[in-house]
Amino acid sequence: MTYPSIFAIQAAVCRQFGVTTLDLMSARCGREVARPRQLAMWLARHTTLLSLPDIGRGFGRDHTTVIHAIRRVEELLRSDPDFAWAALQLRYLLTPREAVA
């Protein structure tokens, strides 16, 4: 089974939210950048076999930031239907086809 790379996840999230990879890697913390970054970390956790530290390194962050991002996205999935729909679309797009069939 082939899993998406961090770069593929970042590219898909950037296309969906209209941000750049540099935005995801930046220290900016506004909602327009933070939510896509958090979603990309959540997707990396749910569509790859990477560890939390590996995911963090892919974003220039540490594993505790990844833990926070995952928790925040799970809250948003319950409270924001538009965000949840975007997240589910991206997760389906990035999930290996062998796992979907």
PyRosetta script that sets phi, psi and omega in degrees:
from pyrosetta import init, pose_from_sequence

init()
pose = pose_from_sequence("MTYPSIFAIQAAVCRQFGVTTLDLMSARCGREVARPRQLAMWLARHTTLLSLPDIGRGFGRDHTTVIHAIRRVEELLRSDPDFAWAALQLRYLLTPREAVA")
pose.set_psi(1, 136.1)
pose.set_omega(1, -179.4)
pose.set_phi(2, -102.2)
pose.set_psi(2, 126.3)
pose.set_omega(2, 179.8)
pose.set_phi(3, -100.9)
pose.set_psi(3, 150.1)
pose.set_omega(3, 178.7)
pose.set_phi(4, -69.2)
pose.set_psi(4, 152.4)
pose.set_omega(4, 175.9)
pose.set_phi(5, -84.1)
pose.set_psi(5, 164.8)
pose.set_omega(5, 174.6)
pose.set_phi(6, -57.0)
pose.set_psi(6, -39.6)
pose.set_omega(6, -178.6)
pose.set_phi(7, -64.2)
pose.set_psi(7, -40.1)
pose.set_omega(7, 178.2)
pose.set_phi(8, -65.6)
pose.set_psi(8, -39.8)
pose.set_omega(8, 178.2)
pose.set_phi(9, -64.4)
pose.set_psi(9, -47.4)
pose.set_omega(9, 179.3)
pose.set_phi(10, -60.0)
pose.set_psi(10, -42.6)
pose.set_omega(10, -179.1)
pose.set_phi(11, -63.7)
pose.set_psi(11, -42.1)
pose.set_omega(11, 180.0)
pose.set_phi(12, -65.3)
pose.set_psi(12, -42.7)
pose.set_omega(12, 179.0)
pose.set_phi(13, -65.7)
pose.set_psi(13, -41.2)
pose.set_omega(13, 178.7)
pose.set_phi(14, -60.7)
pose.set_psi(14, -43.6)
pose.set_omega(14, 178.0)
pose.set_phi(15, -62.5)
pose.set_psi(15, -43.1)
pose.set_omega(15, -176.9)
pose.set_phi(16, -65.8)
pose.set_psi(16, -39.2)
pose.set_omega(16, -172.8)
pose.set_phi(17, -106.2)
pose.set_psi(17, -1.6)
pose.set_omega(17, 176.8)
pose.set_phi(18, 69.1)
pose.set_psi(18, 35.1)
pose.set_omega(18, 175.4)
pose.set_phi(19, -117.9)
pose.set_psi(19, 172.0)
pose.set_omega(19, 179.0)
pose.set_phi(20, -105.0)
pose.set_psi(20, 163.9)
pose.set_omega(20, 175.8)
pose.set_phi(21, -61.7)
pose.set_psi(21, -35.7)
pose.set_omega(21, 176.9)
pose.set_phi(22, -62.0)
pose.set_psi(22, -36.9)
pose.set_omega(22, 175.6)
pose.set_phi(23, -60.3)
pose.set_psi(23, -44.5)
pose.set_omega(23, -179.2)
pose.set_phi(24, -63.3)
pose.set_psi(24, -32.3)
pose.set_omega(24, -178.0)
pose.set_phi(25, -87.5)
pose.set_psi(25, -12.9)
pose.set_omega(25, -174.3)
pose.set_phi(26, -74.5)
pose.set_psi(26, 171.4)
pose.set_omega(26, 177.2)
pose.set_phi(27, -86.2)
pose.set_psi(27, -2.3)
pose.set_omega(27, -179.5)
pose.set_phi(28, -58.3)
pose.set_psi(28, 141.7)
pose.set_omega(28, -176.0)
pose.set_phi(29, -126.4)
pose.set_psi(29, 14.9)
pose.set_omega(29, 176.0)
pose.set_phi(30, -66.7)
pose.set_psi(30, 155.9)
pose.set_omega(30, -177.2)
pose.set_phi(31, -55.3)
pose.set_psi(31, -38.0)
pose.set_omega(31, -176.7)
pose.set_phi(32, -65.4)
pose.set_psi(32, -18.8)
pose.set_omega(32, 177.4)
pose.set_phi(33, -109.7)
pose.set_psi(33, -38.3)
pose.set_omega(33, -175.4)
pose.set_phi(34, -64.4)
pose.set_psi(34, -44.0)
pose.set_omega(34, -178.5)
pose.set_phi(35, -64.1)
pose.set_psi(35, -46.4)
pose.set_omega(35, 175.9)
pose.set_phi(36, -61.3)
pose.set_psi(36, -38.8)
pose.set_omega(36, 178.7)
pose.set_phi(37, -62.5)
pose.set_psi(37, -46.1)
pose.set_omega(37, 179.9)
pose.set_phi(38, -63.3)
pose.set_psi(38, -41.1)
pose.set_omega(38, 178.9)
pose.set_phi(39, -63.9)
pose.set_psi(39, -41.3)
pose.set_omega(39, 179.0)
pose.set_phi(40, -61.7)
pose.set_psi(40, -39.3)
pose.set_omega(40, 177.3)
pose.set_phi(41, -66.0)
pose.set_psi(41, -42.2)
pose.set_omega(41, 178.1)
pose.set_phi(42, -61.6)
pose.set_psi(42, -44.2)
pose.set_omega(42, 178.5)
pose.set_phi(43, -62.9)
pose.set_psi(43, -40.5)
pose.set_omega(43, 178.2)
pose.set_phi(44, -61.1)
pose.set_psi(44, -38.0)
pose.set_omega(44, 179.2)
pose.set_phi(45, -68.6)
pose.set_psi(45, -35.3)
pose.set_omega(45, -174.0)
pose.set_phi(46, -97.3)
pose.set_psi(46, -8.4)
pose.set_omega(46, -179.3)
pose.set_phi(47, -121.5)
pose.set_psi(47, -0.2)
pose.set_omega(47, 178.9)
pose.set_phi(48, -131.1)
pose.set_psi(48, 175.9)
pose.set_omega(48, 174.8)
pose.set_phi(49, -103.2)
pose.set_psi(49, 15.3)
pose.set_omega(49, -177.1)
pose.set_phi(50, -69.8)
pose.set_psi(50, 147.6)
pose.set_omega(50, 176.1)
pose.set_phi(51, -78.4)
pose.set_psi(51, 165.4)
pose.set_omega(51, 177.2)
pose.set_phi(52, -58.6)
pose.set_psi(52, -45.2)
pose.set_omega(52, 177.1)
pose.set_phi(53, -61.8)
pose.set_psi(53, -37.0)
pose.set_omega(53, 178.3)
pose.set_phi(54, -65.2)
pose.set_psi(54, -41.5)
pose.set_omega(54, 177.5)
pose.set_phi(55, -63.3)
pose.set_psi(55, -45.5)
pose.set_omega(55, 178.6)
pose.set_phi(56, -57.0)
pose.set_psi(56, -44.6)
pose.set_omega(56, 179.0)
pose.set_phi(57, -61.5)
pose.set_psi(57, -34.4)
pose.set_omega(57, 178.9)
pose.set_phi(58, -65.7)
pose.set_psi(58, -17.1)
pose.set_omega(58, 179.8)
pose.set_phi(59, -117.0)
pose.set_psi(59, 5.9)
pose.set_omega(59, -178.2)
pose.set_phi(60, 70.1)
pose.set_psi(60, 29.4)
pose.set_omega(60, -178.5)
pose.set_phi(61, -127.4)
pose.set_psi(61, 175.8)
pose.set_omega(61, 175.3)
pose.set_phi(62, -103.1)
pose.set_psi(62, 173.9)
pose.set_omega(62, -173.2)
pose.set_phi(63, -65.5)
pose.set_psi(63, -26.8)
pose.set_omega(63, 179.9)
pose.set_phi(64, -69.6)
pose.set_psi(64, -31.9)
pose.set_omega(64, 175.4)
pose.set_phi(65, -66.6)
pose.set_psi(65, -38.1)
pose.set_omega(65, 178.3)
pose.set_phi(66, -65.0)
pose.set_psi(66, -42.6)
pose.set_omega(66, 178.1)
pose.set_phi(67, -59.7)
pose.set_psi(67, -45.4)
pose.set_omega(67, 178.6)
pose.set_phi(68, -61.2)
pose.set_psi(68, -43.6)
pose.set_omega(68, -179.2)
pose.set_phi(69, -61.4)
pose.set_psi(69, -44.0)
pose.set_omega(69, -179.6)
pose.set_phi(70, -62.3)
pose.set_psi(70, -45.0)
pose.set_omega(70, 178.8)
pose.set_phi(71, -63.4)
pose.set_psi(71, -42.0)
pose.set_omega(71, -179.1)
pose.set_phi(72, -64.6)
pose.set_psi(72, -43.1)
pose.set_omega(72, 179.2)
pose.set_phi(73, -63.7)
pose.set_psi(73, -40.6)
pose.set_omega(73, 179.5)
pose.set_phi(74, -63.2)
pose.set_psi(74, -34.3)
pose.set_omega(74, 174.0)
pose.set_phi(75, -66.1)
pose.set_psi(75, -45.2)
pose.set_omega(75, -178.8)
pose.set_phi(76, -65.3)
pose.set_psi(76, -32.9)
pose.set_omega(76, 178.1)
pose.set_phi(77, -62.1)
pose.set_psi(77, -32.5)
pose.set_omega(77, 179.6)
pose.set_phi(78, -82.6)
pose.set_psi(78, -27.4)
pose.set_omega(78, -170.6)
pose.set_phi(79, -110.2)
pose.set_psi(79, -16.2)
pose.set_omega(79, -175.2)
pose.set_phi(80, -126.7)
pose.set_psi(80, 97.9)
pose.set_omega(80, -176.6)
pose.set_phi(81, -59.7)
pose.set_psi(81, -37.6)
pose.set_omega(81, 179.7)
pose.set_phi(82, -65.5)
pose.set_psi(82, -43.4)
pose.set_omega(82, 177.7)
pose.set_phi(83, -64.5)
pose.set_psi(83, -42.1)
pose.set_omega(83, -179.9)
pose.set_phi(84, -61.5)
pose.set_psi(84, -41.6)
pose.set_omega(84, 179.1)
pose.set_phi(85, -63.9)
pose.set_psi(85, -44.6)
pose.set_omega(85, 178.4)
pose.set_phi(86, -62.2)
pose.set_psi(86, -41.5)
pose.set_omega(86, -179.7)
pose.set_phi(87, -63.6)
pose.set_psi(87, -44.1)
pose.set_omega(87, -178.9)
pose.set_phi(88, -67.2)
pose.set_psi(88, -38.0)
pose.set_omega(88, 176.8)
pose.set_phi(89, -61.2)
pose.set_psi(89, -46.6)
pose.set_omega(89, -179.1)
pose.set_phi(90, -66.2)
pose.set_psi(90, -40.3)
pose.set_omega(90, -179.9)
pose.set_phi(91, -63.0)
pose.set_psi(91, -42.5)
pose.set_omega(91, 177.3)
pose.set_phi(92, -62.8)
pose.set_psi(92, -44.6)
pose.set_omega(92, 179.9)
pose.set_phi(93, -59.6)
pose.set_psi(93, -37.6)
pose.set_omega(93, -174.1)
pose.set_phi(94, -93.1)
pose.set_psi(94, -12.7)
pose.set_omega(94, -178.8)
pose.set_phi(95, -72.3)
pose.set_psi(95, 132.1)
pose.set_omega(95, 178.6)
pose.set_phi(96, -55.1)
pose.set_psi(96, 136.6)
pose.set_omega(96, -175.6)
pose.set_phi(97, -58.1)
pose.set_psi(97, -32.9)
pose.set_omega(97, -179.8)
pose.set_phi(98, -62.2)
pose.set_psi(98, -30.2)
pose.set_omega(98, -179.1)
pose.set_phi(99, -80.0)
pose.set_psi(99, -23.9)
pose.set_omega(99, -178.8)
pose.set_phi(100, -82.5)
pose.set_psi(100, -36.2)
pose.set_omega(100, -175.1)
pose.set_phi(101, -67.7)
pose.dump_pdb("model.pdb")
